[in-house]
Amino acid sequence: MAAELKTFKGGIHPPYNKELSSGKAIAEAPIPDELIIPLQQHIGAPCAPLVSPGDKVKVGQKIGEAEAFVSAPVHASVSGTVKSIEEVANFTGAMVKSVIITPDPQQEAFSGTPRDTENLSQEELRGIAREAGLVGMGGAAFPTHVKLTPPKEKPVDLVIINGCECEPFLTCDHRLMLERPEDLVKGLKLLMRAVGAEKGIIGVEANKMDAADALRSASASEPSVSVEILEVKYPEGAEKMLIFALTGRKVPPGKLPSEVGCLVQNVGTAIALHEAASTGKPLYERVVTVTGPGVKNPGNFLTRIGTPISTLIDAAGGFVGSPTKLIMGGPMTGWAQPDAGAAVVKGTSGVVVLTSDLVDLGEESECVRCSKCVDVCPMFLMPNFIVQATKRAQWDKAEMWGALDCFECGCCSFTCPAYIPHVDYVRKAKAEIAALKKK
């Protein structure tokens, strides 16, 4: 009898639709006529600009300095001329100071300096991660050097690479695991050294066995690294769910993975650390999945940060059918876009174009008290009560019911027969609670 796959309690099984792009090798996206590079693409303080309009910049040049600890510098993704520095709406609709660059007609490849990574110390690796502007590339965009600096009283003994990619439609991490497994293992080993961990695990969902096989082959000579297979379920790749599924350790509410001796990093971030450590390459490009029934040729594209998503849609053959909804990120946790003008940032994993047959246009109605949202919540919260408190502007109650513990996976909204957009209410509650705490 086959062993039971590792998983967690709760969660859902949405249609995954990964076959649209999972077989498409990573291709290089075109460079647009203009790039919009926000000076804040991460959790934490925004960067201070290091360039002025009219300045010439080279690919990989630092153009935004991180002055706070919880921040990450920003780099030019092309060689070109700074056209302007102005407030531009990002993918969330927030106005963010951004550097607008007009690329040169001829682009030079990034010229790094090869470096032996075998003897890099913990402090050197943290400095490399910071200087390269590394952040979590699964969407949260938390500065990597901060994660690599756990409290001394909370030592990390295990580094976990999230290779689940449980969000429907997205396949950028799957392709990276298939096409660059050796670099991923090297990045994992650097992460382990940076925090002093003795063991590393790459967690892969059972629908990506080709990636698991590639990684097992790449790590065959690394006894401290293992590849573990998990059940195909959303949100299997969420930090706390993944840690529990692989180890049985439970991260307490309001606490970080270091509380239970773990560090979790994304596939792309691990590879980016390998690149930064071995060549000095900063994070100025990433792989983005462009997919959905609303684009002609779905695929995975190595994309310069600052590229408008309209360029990526064109690279995927343009719109087709009856596009109804454009999403930056995945359909469960991404942000709906009013148009294709937003720019790719470090945390952009996908651009998903849905058609009317996949978009349920049911209108929100009153809660029917079915408890489906409670049953599927992987954090064991009561989303219905958080919504109720938010509607009544009872922010103390919203916090009491766990609004700040919600990581906005969207399981509740997905299962709700009343079409209540729970995540929207949670985001509002979080913003109001944060504003009150600042007073």
C-alpha positions in Angstrom: 0.0 0.0 0.0 1.4 3.4 -1.0 2.4 5.7 1.8 0.0 8.5 2.6 1.2 11.9 1.2 2.1 14.6 3.6 -0.4 17.4 4.1 -2.3 19.6 6.6 -5.9 19.9 7.8 -8.2 22.1 5.8 -7.7 23.6 2.4 -9.4 23.1 -1.0 -9.0 21.5 -4.4 -9.7 24.1 -7.0 -9.2 23.3 -10.7 -5.5 23.7 -11.2 -5.3 24.4 -15.0 -1.5 24.0 -15.0 -1.4 22.0 -18.2 -1.8 25.3 -20.1 1.8 26.3 -19.4 3.6 23.5 -17.5 5.1 22.0 -20.6 6.4 25.3 -21.9 10.1 25.9 -21.4 11.2 29.3 -20.1 11.6 31.8 -22.9 13.0 35.3 -22.7 10.4 38.1 -22.7 10.9 41.1 -25.0 12.3 44.3 -23.5 9.5 47.0 -23.7 9.9 50.6 -24.9 9.7 51.8 -21.3 10.2 50.1 -17.9 8.5 51.2 -14.6 10.6 50.2 -11.7 9.0 50.9 -8.3 11.3 51.9 -5.4 9.2 49.7 -3.1 8.7 46.1 -4.3 9.0 44.5 -0.9 7.6 44.4 2.7 9.3 47.2 4.6 10.5 50.7 4.0 10.7 52.2 0.4 14.1 52.9 -1.2 15.7 56.3 -1.7 16.4 57.0 -5.4 20.1 57.0 -6.3 19.5 58.4 -9.9 18.0 61.5 -11.4 16.2 62.1 -14.7 18.6 62.1 -17.6 21.1 59.7 -15.9 22.5 56.8 -17.9 22.2 53.4 -16.1 23.6 49.9 -16.7 21.8 46.6 -16.2 22.2 45.5 -12.6 23.1 49.0 -11.4 21.6 49.9 -8.0 19.1 52.7 -8.5 17.3 52.6 -5.1 19.1 52.3 -1.7 17.5 50.5 1.2 18.2 52.7 4.2 16.2 50.6 6.7 16.9 47.1 7.9 13.6 45.7 6.7 13.9 46.8 3.1 15.7 45.8 -0.1 17.6 47.8 -2.7 16.3 48.1 -6.3 18.4 47.7 -9.5 18.1 48.7 -13.1 16.8 45.8 -15.2 18.1 47.3 -18.4 20.8 49.6 -19.7 19.2 52.9 -20.7 18.3 56.5 -19.6 16.2 57.6 -16.6 13.3 59.3 -18.2 11.7 60.4 -14.9 11.0 59.6 -11.2 7.4 59.9 -10.4 4.5 58.4 -8.5 2.9 55.5 -10.5 0.1 53.1 -9.5 1.5 49.6 -8.8 -0.4 46.3 -9.1 -2.4 47.0 -5.9 -3.5 50.4 -7.1 -1.2 52.2 -4.5 0.8 55.1 -5.8 4.5 54.3 -5.5 7.6 56.4 -6.4 9.1 54.7 -9.4 12.0 55.1 -11.8 11.0 55.2 -15.4 13.7 54.0 -17.8 13.9 54.1 -21.6 16.1 51.2 -22.6 19.0 51.5 -25.0 18.5 50.0 -28.5 21.5 47.6 -27.9 21.5 45.8 -24.5 24.7 44.5 -22.9 24.4 41.3 -20.8 25.0 41.7 -17.1 28.7 41.4 -16.4 29.4 39.9 -13.0 32.5 38.7 -11.3 32.7 34.9 -10.7 33.2 34.1 -7.0 34.0 30.9 -5.1 31.0 30.4 -2.8 32.5 27.5 -0.8 33.9 29.6 2.1 31.4 32.4 2.3 30.5 33.1 5.9 27.0 33.7 7.3 27.5 37.4 7.5 28.8 37.5 3.9 25.8 35.6 2.6 23.4 37.9 4.4 25.3 40.9 3.0 25.1 39.4 -0.5 21.4 38.8 -0.2 20.8 42.3 0.9 23.0 44.0 -1.7 21.4 41.9 -4.5 17.9 43.1 -3.3 16.7 39.5 -2.8 13.1 39.1 -1.5 10.6 36.2 -1.3 9.6 35.6 -4.9 6.5 33.7 -4.1 4.5 36.9 -3.7 5.1 38.1 -0.2 8.4 39.8 -1.1 9.8 39.8 2.4 13.5 40.9 2.3 15.6 37.7 2.3 18.5 39.1 4.4 16.1 39.7 7.2 14.9 36.1 7.1 18.5 35.0 7.1 19.0 36.9 10.4 16.9 34.9 12.9 17.0 35.8 16.6 20.0 34.2 18.3 17.8 32.6 20.9 15.8 30.8 18.1 18.3 28.8 16.1 17.2 27.4 12.7 18.0 23.7 12.1 15.9 23.2 8.9 15.6 25.1 5.6 12.5 24.2 3.5 12.2 25.1 -0.1 8.6 25.6 -1.2 8.4 23.8 -4.5 4.6 23.1 -4.1 3.4 25.9 -6.3 -0.1 25.1 -5.2 -1.7 28.2 -6.7 -3.8 27.3 -9.8 -2.5 28.2 -13.3 1.1 29.1 -12.1 4.0 27.0 -13.4 7.1 29.3 -13.1 8.5 27.5 -10.1 7.8 24.1 -11.8 9.8 25.1 -14.8 12.7 26.4 -12.7 12.8 23.1 -10.8 12.9 21.2 -14.1 15.3 23.4 -15.9 17.7 24.5 -13.1 17.6 21.8 -10.4 21.4 22.0 -9.8 21.2 25.8 -9.2 18.3 25.3 -6.8 20.2 22.8 -4.7 23.2 25.1 -4.6 21.0 27.9 -3.5 19.5 25.7 -0.8 22.9 24.8 0.5 23.8 28.5 0.7 20.6 29.2 2.6 21.5 26.4 5.1 24.9 27.8 5.6 23.6 31.3 6.1 21.4 30.2 9.1 23.5 27.3 10.3 20.9 24.7 9.5 22.0 21.0 9.2 19.2 19.8 7.0 17.3 21.0 3.9 14.1 19.8 2.4 12.6 20.6 -0.9 8.8 20.1 -0.8 7.1 19.2 -4.1 3.5 18.5 -4.7 2.6 15.1 -6.3 1.5 16.6 -9.5 5.1 17.6 -10.3 6.9 14.3 -10.1 9.1 15.2 -13.1 10.5 18.1 -11.0 10.9 15.9 -8.0 12.9 13.4 -10.0 15.1 16.2 -11.4 15.8 17.5 -7.9 16.5 14.1 -6.5 19.1 13.5 -9.2 20.6 17.0 -8.6 20.9 16.4 -4.8 22.0 12.7 -5.0 25.4 13.6 -3.6 24.0 15.9 -0.8 23.1 13.7 2.2 21.8 16.8 4.1 19.2 17.5 1.3 16.0 15.5 0.7 13.0 15.9 -1.6 9.6 15.2 -0.1 6.3 14.7 -1.9 3.2 16.4 -0.6 -0.5 16.0 -1.4 -1.9 18.2 -4.2 -4.0 20.7 -2.2 -4.3 24.4 -1.8 -2.6 26.2 0.1 0.0 23.4 0.6 2.8 25.9 0.0 1.9 28.4 2.7 4.7 28.6 5.2 2.9 27.3 8.3 1.0 24.6 6.3 4.2 23.4 4.6 6.2 23.3 7.9 3.4 21.3 9.6 3.0 18.9 6.6 6.8 18.2 6.4 7.7 18.2 10.1 4.7 18.2 12.3 5.9 21.4 13.9 3.2 24.0 14.6 4.1 27.7 14.3 2.1 29.6 17.0 -0.3 32.4 16.0 1.5 35.6 15.4 5.0 33.9 15.3 7.5 33.3 12.6 8.9 29.9 11.3 12.1 30.6 13.3 10.0 30.0 16.4 10.0 26.3 15.5 13.5 26.2 14.0 12.6 26.6 10.4 13.3 28.8 7.4 11.1 28.7 4.3 12.1 30.1 1.0 10.8 30.1 -2.5 12.4 28.3 -5.5 13.2 31.5 -7.3 14.7 33.1 -4.3 17.0 30.2 -3.7 18.2 30.3 -7.3 18.6 34.1 -7.1 20.8 33.7 -4.0 23.0 31.2 -5.9 23.3 33.7 -8.8 24.1 36.6 -6.4 26.7 34.7 -4.5 28.4 33.1 -7.5 28.4 36.1 -9.9 27.1 39.2 -8.0 24.0 39.3 -10.1 21.2 41.3 -8.4 17.5 40.5 -8.6 16.5 42.4 -11.8 14.6 39.7 -13.6 12.4 36.8 -12.8 10.3 34.0 -14.4 6.6 34.9 -14.9 3.9 32.6 -16.0 1.5 34.2 -18.5 -1.5 31.9 -18.8 -5.3 31.4 -18.8 -7.9 30.7 -21.5 -7.8 34.4 -22.4 -4.3 34.4 -23.9 -3.4 32.7 -27.2 -0.1 31.0 -26.3 0.4 30.5 -22.5 4.0 30.3 -21.4 6.7 31.0 -18.9 8.9 34.1 -19.5 12.1 35.3 -18.0 11.1 38.9 -17.5 12.9 42.2 -16.6 11.5 43.8 -13.5 9.5 46.9 -14.6 8.1 45.3 -17.7 4.4 46.3 -18.2 2.2 43.2 -18.3 0.9 44.3 -21.7 4.3 43.3 -23.0 3.9 39.8 -21.6 0.4 39.4 -22.9 1.7 40.3 -26.4 4.6 37.7 -25.9 1.9 35.1 -25.2 0.2 35.8 -28.5 -2.2 38.5 -27.2 -5.8 38.2 -25.9 -8.1 35.5 -27.3 -11.7 34.6 -26.8 -13.6 36.8 -24.4 -11.2 38.0 -21.7 -13.1 38.9 -18.6 -10.6 39.2 -15.7 -6.9 40.1 -15.7 -5.0 39.0 -12.5 -1.5 39.9 -11.4 -0.3 36.8 -9.5 -2.5 33.7 -9.1 -6.3 33.5 -9.1 -6.5 32.8 -5.4 -4.2 35.4 -4.0 -3.5 37.8 -6.9 -4.8 41.2 -7.6 -7.4 42.0 -10.3 -6.2 44.6 -12.7 -8.3 47.4 -14.4 -5.9 47.3 -17.4 -2.6 45.8 -18.6 -0.5 48.8 -17.5 0.9 47.6 -14.2 4.6 46.6 -14.1 6.2 43.3 -13.1 7.8 43.5 -9.7 10.0 41.0 -7.8 7.0 39.2 -6.4 5.1 38.8 -9.6 4.7 35.1 -10.2 2.1 35.2 -12.9 -0.3 37.1 -15.2 -3.6 35.2 -15.5 -6.3 36.1 -18.0 -9.7 34.5 -17.3 -12.7 34.3 -19.6 -16.4 34.6 -18.7 -16.9 30.8 -18.3 -14.3 30.7 -15.5 -15.4 33.9 -13.7 -18.4 33.4 -11.4 -20.2 36.7 -11.4 -22.5 35.9 -8.5 -23.4 38.9 -6.3 -22.5 39.0 -2.6 -25.5 38.2 -0.4 -25.9 37.7 3.3 -24.0 34.8 5.1 -26.1 31.6 5.1 -24.2 30.2 8.1 -23.1 27.1 6.3 -19.7 27.1 8.0 -17.9 26.1 4.8 -15.4 29.0 5.3 -14.6 27.7 8.8 -14.2 24.1 7.6 -11.6 24.9 4.9 -9.6 27.6 6.7 -6.0 26.2 7.1 -5.4 28.6 10.0 -8.5 27.4 12.0 -10.0 30.9 12.0 -13.7 31.9 11.7 -13.7 34.1 8.5 -17.4 34.7 8.8 -17.0 36.4 12.2 -14.1 38.5 10.8 -16.4 39.7 8.0 -19.2 40.5 10.4 -16.9 42.5 12.6 -15.5 44.4 9.6 -18.9 45.3 8.3 -19.7 46.8 11.7 -16.3 48.6 11.9 -15.6 46.6 15.1 -11.8 46.4 14.6 -11.1 45.1 18.1 -13.4 42.1 17.4 -11.9 41.6 13.9 -8.5 41.3 15.6 -9.8 39.1 18.3 -11.2 36.7 15.7 -7.8 36.5 14.0 -7.8 38.9 11.1 -4.0 39.5 11.6 -3.4 35.7 11.5 -5.1 35.3 8.1 -2.6 35.1 5.2 -5.3 35.7 2.6 -5.2 32.3 0.9 -8.8 32.8 -0.3 -10.1 29.3 0.6 -13.0 30.9 2.4 -14.0 33.1 -0.6 -13.7 30.1 -3.0 -16.1 28.0 -1.0 -18.7 30.6 0.0 -22.2 30.0 -1.6 -23.1 33.6 -0.7 -20.2 35.0 -2.8 -18.8 36.9 0.1 -15.3 38.2 -0.7 -13.8 37.4 2.7 -10.3 38.3 1.7 -11.3 41.9 0.8 -12.9 42.3 4.2 -9.8 40.9 5.9 -7.5 43.3 4.0 -9.7 46.2 5.1 -9.6 45.0 8.7 -5.9 44.7 8.7 -5.5 48.2 7.3 -7.8 49.7 9.9 -6.1 47.8 12.8 -2.7 48.9 11.6 -3.9 52.5 11.4 -5.3 52.4 14.9 -2.0 50.9 16.3 -0.1 53.8 14.8 -2.1 56.4 16.7 
